[in-house]
Amino acid sequence: MENPYKDPPKRCVLCGINVDYKNVQLLSQFVSPYTGRIYGRHITGLCGKKQKEITKAIKRAHVIGFMPVVYKDPTFLNDPKICDIRHPE
């Protein structure tokens, strides 16, 4: 018999979702609004594969000019938080 008190395995939020450098609203959820740094895996809760895809897409969006490098676009500040940095699980 399995342990009924065991927590279910955590799933990656983005598994099954296509990550594209043109989707700035999704990418901005994984960037600090103040410093522009990309959040790490321990904060975002992503698997290694998706974290690498997010990092590459954010860097590509910076180079091409879709995303600002230093600060988060104010129109995206009211979006629901995918990863909450203040209360990690």
MDAnalysis code that builds the backbone (N, CA, C; Angstrom):
import MDAnalysis as mda
import numpy as np

u = mda.Universe.empty(267, n_residues=89, atom_resindex=np.repeat(np.arange(89), 3), trajectory=True)
u.add_TopologyAttr("name", ["N", "CA", "C"] * 89)
u.add_TopologyAttr("resid", np.arange(1, 90))
u.add_TopologyAttr("resname", ["MET", "GLU", "ASN", "PRO", "TYR", "LYS", "ASP", "PRO", "PRO", "LYS", "ARG", "CYS", "VAL", "LEU", "CYS", "GLY", "ILE", "ASN", "VAL", "ASP", "TYR", "LYS", "ASN", "VAL", "GLN", "LEU", "LEU", "SER", "GLN", "PHE", "VAL", "SER", "PRO", "TYR", "THR", "GLY", "ARG", "ILE", "TYR", "GLY", "ARG", "HIS", "ILE", "THR", "GLY", "LEU", "CYS", "GLY", "LYS", "LYS", "GLN", "LYS", "GLU", "ILE", "THR", "LYS", "ALA", "ILE", "LYS", "ARG", "ALA", "HIS", "VAL", "ILE", "GLY", "PHE", "MET", "PRO", "VAL", "VAL", "TYR", "LYS", "ASP", "PRO", "THR", "PHE", "LEU", "ASN", "ASP", "PRO", "LYS", "ILE", "CYS", "ASP", "ILE", "ARG", "HIS", "PRO", "GLU"])
u.atoms.positions = np.array([
    [0.845, -1.182, 0.000],
    [0.000, 0.000, 0.000],
    [0.886, 1.240, 0.000],
    [0.525, 2.202, -0.830],
    [1.310, 3.428, -0.914],
    [1.025, 4.343, 0.275],
    [1.982, 5.196, 0.544],
    [1.842, 6.144, 1.641],
    [0.819, 7.211, 1.264],
    [-0.298, 7.338, 1.972],
    [-1.314, 8.340, 1.617],
    [-0.899, 9.769, 1.960],
    [0.126, 9.923, 2.803],
    [0.556, 11.255, 3.224],
    [1.683, 11.812, 2.366],
    [2.165, 11.005, 1.442],
    [3.261, 11.441, 0.586],
    [2.758, 12.488, -0.401],
    [3.533, 13.555, -0.576],
    [3.161, 14.613, -1.515],
    [3.236, 14.088, -2.942],
    [2.320, 14.527, -3.804],
    [2.418, 14.106, -5.208],
    [3.669, 14.705, -5.838],
    [4.240, 14.049, -6.834],
    [5.459, 14.583, -7.461],
    [5.184, 15.927, -8.122],
    [6.144, 16.836, -7.962],
    [5.981, 18.166, -8.543],
    [6.228, 18.105, -10.039],
    [5.382, 18.793, -10.788],
    [5.518, 18.834, -12.236],
    [6.036, 20.186, -12.651],
    [6.712, 20.176, -13.750],
    [7.203, 21.414, -14.350],
    [6.007, 22.194, -14.894],
    [5.980, 23.491, -14.689],
    [4.864, 24.324, -15.122],
    [4.794, 24.412, -16.641],
    [5.930, 24.367, -17.305],
    [5.971, 24.581, -18.746],
    [6.068, 23.313, -19.587],
    [6.090, 22.142, -18.969],
    [6.141, 20.912, -19.761],
    [4.866, 20.817, -20.593],
    [5.037, 20.675, -21.878],
    [3.898, 20.617, -22.789],
    [3.574, 21.954, -23.431],
    [4.285, 23.021, -23.052],
    [4.067, 24.348, -23.623],
    [5.284, 24.715, -24.462],
    [5.035, 25.241, -25.635],
    [6.115, 25.661, -26.515],
    [6.685, 26.997, -26.039],
    [7.990, 27.049, -25.817],
    [8.666, 28.275, -25.382],
    [9.216, 28.972, -26.620],
    [8.809, 30.230, -26.813],
    [9.232, 30.982, -27.983],
    [9.771, 32.335, -27.529],
    [10.794, 32.828, -28.197],
    [11.395, 34.108, -27.810],
    [10.469, 35.285, -28.092],
    [9.426, 35.078, -28.907],
    [8.495, 36.162, -29.216],
    [7.391, 36.302, -28.176],
    [7.243, 35.325, -27.297],
    [6.230, 35.379, -26.239],
    [6.812, 36.089, -25.018],
    [6.863, 37.400, -25.096],
    [7.527, 38.208, -24.069],
    [6.764, 38.162, -22.755],
    [5.461, 38.046, -22.804],
    [4.670, 38.025, -21.577],
    [4.995, 36.786, -20.743],
    [5.174, 35.636, -21.377],
    [5.559, 34.427, -20.656],
    [6.991, 34.541, -20.131],
    [7.889, 35.017, -20.971],
    [9.295, 35.103, -20.578],
    [9.514, 36.092, -19.432],
    [8.710, 37.147, -19.377],
    [8.901, 38.152, -18.333],
    [8.549, 37.623, -16.950],
    [7.841, 36.497, -16.870],
    [7.524, 35.904, -15.574],
    [8.755, 35.295, -14.905],
    [9.785, 35.033, -15.672],
    [10.976, 34.377, -15.143],
    [12.157, 35.339, -15.021],
    [11.882, 36.648, -15.056],
    [12.917, 37.674, -14.963],
    [12.572, 38.591, -13.797],
    [13.585, 38.985, -13.028],
    [13.373, 39.906, -11.919],
    [12.949, 41.272, -12.454],
    [11.873, 41.870, -11.903],
    [11.411, 43.154, -12.411],
    [12.352, 44.308, -12.080],
    [13.239, 44.135, -11.124],
    [14.099, 45.226, -10.683],
    [15.496, 45.161, -11.291],
    [16.065, 43.952, -11.343],
    [17.436, 43.825, -11.818],
    [17.537, 43.257, -13.226],
    [16.505, 42.548, -13.682],
    [16.547, 41.937, -14.996],
    [17.217, 40.579, -15.010],
    [17.565, 40.051, -13.847],
    [18.206, 38.737, -13.770],
    [17.197, 37.626, -13.988],
    [17.643, 36.543, -14.589],
    [16.791, 35.383, -14.826],
    [16.777, 34.542, -13.549],
    [15.560, 34.188, -13.090],
    [15.439, 33.363, -11.890],
    [15.966, 31.958, -12.149],
    [16.531, 31.339, -11.111],
    [17.088, 29.997, -11.226],
    [16.032, 28.913, -11.078],
    [16.457, 27.677, -11.253],
    [15.540, 26.537, -11.174],
    [14.929, 26.372, -9.800],
    [15.677, 26.667, -8.754],
    [15.151, 26.483, -7.408],
    [14.023, 27.466, -7.112],
    [13.944, 28.552, -7.837],
    [12.868, 29.530, -7.648],
    [11.712, 29.254, -8.605],
    [12.013, 28.962, -9.861],
    [10.963, 28.784, -10.856],
    [10.282, 27.429, -10.761],
    [11.000, 26.412, -10.320],
    [10.427, 25.078, -10.232],
    [10.354, 24.372, -11.575],
    [11.130, 24.824, -12.554],
    [11.122, 24.208, -13.879],
    [12.089, 23.029, -13.919],
    [11.863, 22.147, -14.882],
    [12.824, 21.067, -15.104],
    [14.045, 21.655, -15.819],
    [15.120, 20.901, -15.873],
    [16.357, 21.398, -16.460],
    [16.219, 21.762, -17.926],
    [15.469, 20.952, -18.666],
    [15.300, 21.189, -20.100],
    [14.560, 22.496, -20.354],
    [13.451, 22.723, -19.630],
    [12.664, 23.939, -19.842],
    [13.387, 25.180, -19.307],
    [14.164, 25.021, -18.231],
    [14.919, 26.161, -17.711],
    [15.944, 26.627, -18.745],
    [16.587, 25.668, -19.414],
    [17.562, 26.023, -20.441],
    [16.873, 26.689, -21.628],
    [15.678, 26.189, -22.013],
    [14.927, 26.801, -23.108],
    [14.507, 28.223, -22.764],
    [14.044, 28.421, -21.532],
    [13.633, 29.762, -21.079],
    [14.822, 30.703, -21.104],
    [15.977, 30.252, -20.613],
    [17.167, 31.098, -20.582],
    [17.591, 31.496, -21.989],
    [17.598, 30.534, -22.901],
    [17.985, 30.838, -24.283],
    [16.985, 31.799, -24.932],
    [15.698, 31.579, -24.679],
    [14.675, 32.436, -25.277],
    [14.757, 33.859, -24.737],
    [15.017, 34.007, -23.443],
    [15.138, 35.345, -22.846],
    [16.358, 36.061, -23.429],
    [17.480, 35.363, -23.533],
    [18.681, 35.988, -24.084],
    [18.478, 36.369, -25.544],
    [17.793, 35.516, -26.296],
    [17.510, 35.820, -27.695],
    [16.581, 37.029, -27.808],
    [15.574, 37.096, -26.935],
    [14.655, 38.241, -26.946],
    [15.376, 39.533, -26.579],
    [16.380, 39.451, -25.693],
    [17.178, 40.628, -25.355],
    [17.966, 41.106, -26.572],
    [18.611, 40.174, -27.255],
    [19.469, 40.529, -28.386],
    [18.649, 41.117, -29.535],
    [17.510, 40.493, -29.813],
    [16.695, 40.954, -30.933],
    [15.964, 42.247, -30.603],
    [15.676, 42.475, -29.330],
    [15.039, 43.724, -28.929],
    [13.585, 43.589, -28.530],
    [13.108, 42.367, -28.336],
    [11.724, 42.174, -27.905],
    [11.541, 42.473, -26.419],
    [12.592, 42.241, -25.627],
    [12.518, 42.448, -24.173],
    [13.567, 43.459, -23.736],
    [13.213, 44.325, -22.777],
    [14.245, 45.192, -22.212],
    [15.194, 44.368, -21.345],
    [16.430, 44.806, -21.268],
    [17.448, 44.033, -20.569],
    [17.411, 44.293, -19.066],
    [17.216, 45.534, -18.654],
    [17.393, 45.885, -17.250],
    [16.104, 45.788, -16.439],
    [14.997, 46.240, -16.961],
    [13.786, 46.268, -16.153],
    [12.648, 45.555, -16.876],
    [11.616, 45.204, -16.100],
    [10.459, 44.517, -16.653],
    [9.490, 45.547, -17.223],
    [8.882, 45.240, -18.342],
    [7.923, 46.132, -18.982],
    [6.752, 46.374, -18.023],
    [6.396, 47.629, -17.728],
    [5.341, 47.925, -16.750],
    [3.981, 47.322, -17.106],
    [3.720, 47.037, -18.373],
    [2.425, 46.449, -18.726],
    [2.295, 45.022, -18.216],
    [3.418, 44.359, -17.925],
    [3.379, 42.982, -17.461],
    [3.498, 42.870, -15.943],
    [3.557, 43.966, -15.212],
    [3.730, 43.894, -13.763],
    [2.496, 43.348, -13.055],
    [1.319, 43.458, -13.642],
    [0.087, 42.991, -13.005],
    [-0.302, 41.584, -13.428],
    [0.541, 40.895, -14.181],
    [0.258, 39.526, -14.594],
    [0.275, 38.599, -13.386],
    [-0.473, 37.499, -13.437],
    [-0.387, 36.525, -12.335],
    [1.000, 35.910, -12.286],
    [1.485, 35.674, -11.091],
    [2.848, 35.177, -10.897],
    [2.904, 33.675, -11.100],
    [3.771, 33.226, -11.991],
    [3.985, 31.793, -12.178],
    [4.889, 31.272, -11.078],
    [5.932, 32.003, -10.767],
    [6.821, 31.605, -9.682],
    [6.851, 32.741, -8.663],
    [6.532, 32.407, -7.409],
    [6.502, 33.400, -6.353],
    [7.813, 33.333, -5.592],
    [8.631, 34.364, -5.720],
    [9.967, 34.346, -5.127],
    [9.914, 34.510, -3.607],
    [8.860, 35.105, -3.087],
    [8.791, 35.324, -1.641],
    [8.399, 34.073, -0.867],
    [7.629, 33.193, -1.509],
    [7.164, 31.977, -0.826],
    [7.465, 30.754, -1.685],
    [8.741, 30.343, -1.780],
    [9.047, 29.150, -2.571],
    [8.458, 27.917, -1.908],
    [8.064, 26.951, -2.710],
    [7.432, 25.733, -2.173],
    [8.445, 24.765, -1.635],
])
